[in-house]
Every structure is written in structure tokens, then in C-alpha cells.
């Protein structure tokens, strides 16, 4: 299944509305932000900034839901 990064962010947001502590959804949103940055940002600095945001999502995921810590660490 190949979905766009904006769709992935939408799906993650829907899950997080129901359960803001869902670590998998937080990771999905972080991955989507990073992929959107790689695919659409023209400015190198902007891409780097969005990668920092993605790392913040991974850190949030593992602190919110320790069961996803390994996946979050691999993504970081």
C-alpha cells in the first residue's frame, strides 16, 4: 500500500484524536513529516528543520508509549 505523506499524516491525526498516547500513530506522523520534507521542500535548511521535527515525534512516541521505543530509536 502506497499512500502519500499528507494522507499518512491525516490518518495518524485521526488515530491520535481517539488515542493521543498511540505510539505507532506518533511514529507514523513523524515518518510522514520527514517524507514530506524530503519530497517537497526546496530549501535544504527547511528540510533539516523538518527532520528535527520528525525526531521530536520519535522521542515523543517512545516517552508516551514505551512499547514502541525500539521502532522510535531505529527511526531516529
C-alpha positions in Angstrom: 0.0 0.0 0.0 1.5 3.3 -1.1 -0.1 6.4 0.3 1.0 10.0 0.2 2.7 11.6 3.2 -0.1 14.0 3.6 -2.6 11.1 3.8 -0.4 9.4 6.3 -0.4 12.5 8.5 -4.2 12.7 8.2 -4.6 9.0 9.2 -2.2 9.5 12.1 -4.1 12.6 13.3 -7.4 10.6 13.2 -5.9 7.9 15.4 -4.4 10.5 17.8 -7.7 12.1 18.2 -9.1 8.8 19.5 -5.9 7.9 21.5 -3.3 10.6 21.9 -1.0 8.1 23.5 -0.8 5.8 20.5 2.9 5.5 19.9 2.5 3.9 16.5 0.5 6.8 15.3 3.0 9.3 16.6 5.8 7.4 14.8 3.7 7.4 11.6 3.2 11.1 11.8 6.9 11.6 12.3 7.8 9.5 9.3 5.2 11.3 7.2 6.6 14.7 8.2 10.1 13.5 7.2 9.0 12.1 3.9 7.1 15.2 3.0 10.2 17.2 3.8 12.4 15.0 1.6 9.9 15.0 -1.3 8.7 18.6 -1.5 11.0 21.1 0.3 13.2 23.1 -2.0 15.3 24.7 0.8 18.0 22.5 2.4 17.6 24.3 5.7 13.9 23.7 5.7 14.4 20.0 5.1 16.8 19.9 8.1 14.3 21.7 10.3 11.6 19.2 9.4 13.9 16.3 10.1 14.3 17.8 13.6 10.5 17.8 14.0 10.4 14.2 12.9 13.0 13.3 15.6 10.9 15.1 18.1 7.9 12.9 17.2 10.0 9.8 17.6 11.2 11.0 21.1 7.6 11.8 22.0 6.4 8.3 20.8 8.9 6.4 22.9 8.2 8.6 26.0 4.5 8.3 25.6 4.3 4.6 24.7 7.4 2.6 25.8 6.3 -0.4 23.7 7.4 1.5 20.5 10.8 2.6 21.9 12.7 0.2 19.6 11.0 1.4 16.5 11.4 5.0 17.5 15.1 4.5 18.2 15.6 2.9 14.8 13.8 5.8 13.1 16.0 8.4 14.9 
